[in-house]
Amino acid sequence: CFNCGGYGHLASSCWSPAWCFNCGGLRHTAADCSTPRRCGNCYGTDHKWWNCSEPEFCKHFTGSGFYLAKDCAECRLKKIFTNCHTCGGMYHFAED
């Protein structure tokens, strides 16, 4: 989802508030962000989210904020069905 960064749905059907992949702020997208570009996971300035070595944060908004993906049942389930480590897609491997 290009609105919240979650998986399994499109932005057009997303009920979560917009989430900025650049600064982590709510209610705006990276395209509208005035903050200098940085990692959407840990907010470091020396890499992008796809090269981040920090623990992955869950993008499922809980109403009280975001939390680590390892603590989210939905994120753990997603990992089971995600095969491609390049794009995160299902039913294929990066080598395909």
C-alpha positions in Angstrom: 0.0 0.0 0.0 1.4 3.4 -1.0 -0.7 5.1 1.7 0.4 3.3 4.9 3.2 1.0 3.7 1.2 -2.1 4.7 0.8 -5.3 2.8 -2.2 -7.1 1.3 -4.2 -4.1 0.2 -4.0 -1.0 -2.1 -3.9 2.6 -1.2 -7.4 3.1 -2.8 -8.9 0.7 -0.1 -6.6 1.7 2.8 -8.3 2.8 6.0 -5.1 3.8 7.8 -3.8 7.4 8.0 -1.3 8.3 5.3 2.3 7.4 6.4 5.4 9.1 5.1 8.0 6.6 3.9 10.6 9.3 4.3 10.2 10.8 7.8 7.7 8.4 9.4 5.2 11.1 9.9 1.5 10.6 9.6 -1.0 12.3 7.4 1.3 13.1 4.5 3.2 11.0 1.9 6.9 11.0 0.9 6.0 13.0 -2.2 4.7 15.8 0.0 7.4 15.6 2.6 9.7 18.6 3.3 12.2 16.6 5.3 15.4 15.6 3.6 15.3 12.0 2.2 16.1 9.3 4.7 15.3 5.6 5.6 11.6 5.0 6.0 12.3 2.3 8.7 14.9 3.7 11.1 15.1 7.3 9.6 18.8 7.1 9.1 20.2 9.5 6.5 23.0 7.3 5.1 20.8 4.6 3.4 17.3 3.9 2.1 14.7 1.5 3.7 15.6 -1.4 1.3 19.2 -1.4 2.7 18.3 -0.9 6.3 19.9 -3.3 8.8 17.8 -2.2 11.8 14.8 -4.3 13.0 11.8 -3.8 10.7 9.0 -1.7 12.1 5.4 -2.8 11.6 3.4 -0.6 9.3 0.1 -1.6 10.7 -1.2 1.4 12.6 -2.6 0.4 16.0 -4.1 3.7 17.0 -1.3 4.2 19.5 1.6 4.1 17.0 3.8 1.6 15.2 5.7 -1.3 16.7 8.4 -3.9 15.6 7.2 -6.3 12.9 8.5 -9.2 14.9 5.9 -8.4 17.5 3.0 -8.3 15.0 1.1 -11.5 14.1 0.1 -10.1 10.7 3.7 -9.2 9.8 4.9 -12.6 10.8 2.2 -14.3 8.7 3.2 -12.1 5.8 6.8 -13.3 6.0 5.6 -16.9 5.7 4.0 -16.1 2.3 6.6 -13.7 1.0 9.2 -15.5 -1.2 11.1 -12.8 -3.0 13.7 -11.0 -0.9 14.2 -8.4 -3.7 10.7 -7.1 -4.1 8.8 -8.8 -1.3 6.5 -10.4 -3.8 4.7 -13.7 -3.5 5.0 -16.9 -5.5 8.4 -16.2 -7.0 12.0 -16.0 -5.9 14.5 -13.2 -6.6 16.4 -15.4 -9.0 13.3 -15.8 -11.2 
